[in-house]
Amino acid sequence: MTGTNDQVLITEVLLRDGLQIEPVVVPTADKIRLAYGLMAAGLTSLEVGSFVHPEKVPQMADTDRLVRELRPAESVALHTLVFNERGARRAIEAGARHVRFVVSASDGHSKANAGVPTQDALARLRPAAELLTGAGVRIEATIATAFVCPFDGETAPERVVDVAGSLSAFGIKVLHLADTIGAASPWHIRRTVTAVRDAFPEPPLGLHLHNTYGMASANAWEALQLGIRRFDASLGGVGGCPFAPGAAGNIGTDDLVNLCHHAGFATGIDPGRLVAVRDEVGALLGHRLDSALSAVPAEPVAVRGTAAAP
């Protein structure tokens, strides 16, 4: 399925999933500068923070301020994470227009991440969904540990389908499946994506991939073959889940854009501008980044089929 020029939507999660695991707390002004740099590179979907208790994830303490101060173009969506009714109220008060719920398919990770088993986490989201819907906020959802859990092992597709059914009842517009610890293989991707799509042809599906075992690009390629056209990624491969032991960084936005462009998929993203922002990220964090292309001192070589624009 190469050379199709299909449009792939990449949500940049650097400012949330990327920074939440870092030992340094990046100043708000620097986050805002990075956000505008990413938009200038062509990204139209950014995850900018999470409405969680600042003592739990101090790197996300300025999410309210980010949402209030960022002024993106009309075509750009700023996403924030919400886990409960209190988070929903904060999102509405800050002026958020796009939020994501996150629920773990496995009880083990749900207890570590949300403090309660999966069904209890879903129950807490019901009043949040009602509040957000009433305020006209667009809701998407991510199922964490949709393939493998660090506590419970492999996640059965039937369990993911069950959680997807509960989330669909909340009126979500997009459902994302997360390989939270980067332990999935293309076989896991095909098995679970197929099961969820068979059970729920709508809403559209997206993938959130980590690269712990170097399989993220292979999993993205498998998903492209399955017709998936929405992916989360973090520039430079920065990121990880603080509540999932052993989880390494996300698939690099730079690596994913390179894969898509070489295969003839359009992203609307300028690789050259990504390089400049990636260099700034490395300087702010003070360490080498994890994406494959971060080790290359220039932007990727353009080849036949490269498609930056739709």
Secondary structure as GFF3:
##gff-version 3
##sequence-region A 1 310
A	DSSP	beta_strand	9	12	.	.	.	ID=ss1
A	DSSP	pi_helix	14	18	.	.	.	ID=ss2
A	DSSP	three_ten_helix	19	21	.	.	.	ID=ss3
A	DSSP	alpha_helix	28	40	.	.	.	ID=ss4
A	DSSP	beta_strand	45	50	.	.	.	ID=ss5
A	DSSP	three_ten_helix	58	60	.	.	.	ID=ss6
A	DSSP	alpha_helix	63	69	.	.	.	ID=ss7
A	DSSP	beta_strand	77	82	.	.	.	ID=ss8
A	DSSP	alpha_helix	85	94	.	.	.	ID=ss9
A	DSSP	beta_strand	98	104	.	.	.	ID=ss10
A	DSSP	alpha_helix	107	113	.	.	.	ID=ss11
A	DSSP	alpha_helix	118	134	.	.	.	ID=ss12
A	DSSP	beta_strand	138	144	.	.	.	ID=ss13
A	DSSP	beta_strand	148	149	.	.	.	ID=ss14
A	DSSP	beta_strand	153	154	.	.	.	ID=ss15
A	DSSP	alpha_helix	157	168	.	.	.	ID=ss16
A	DSSP	beta_strand	175	179	.	.	.	ID=ss17
A	DSSP	alpha_helix	186	199	.	.	.	ID=ss18
A	DSSP	beta_strand	205	209	.	.	.	ID=ss19
A	DSSP	alpha_helix	216	225	.	.	.	ID=ss20
A	DSSP	beta_strand	230	233	.	.	.	ID=ss21
A	DSSP	three_ten_helix	235	237	.	.	.	ID=ss22
A	DSSP	alpha_helix	253	262	.	.	.	ID=ss23
A	DSSP	alpha_helix	271	285	.	.	.	ID=ss24
A	DSSP	three_ten_helix	292	295	.	.	.	ID=ss25
###
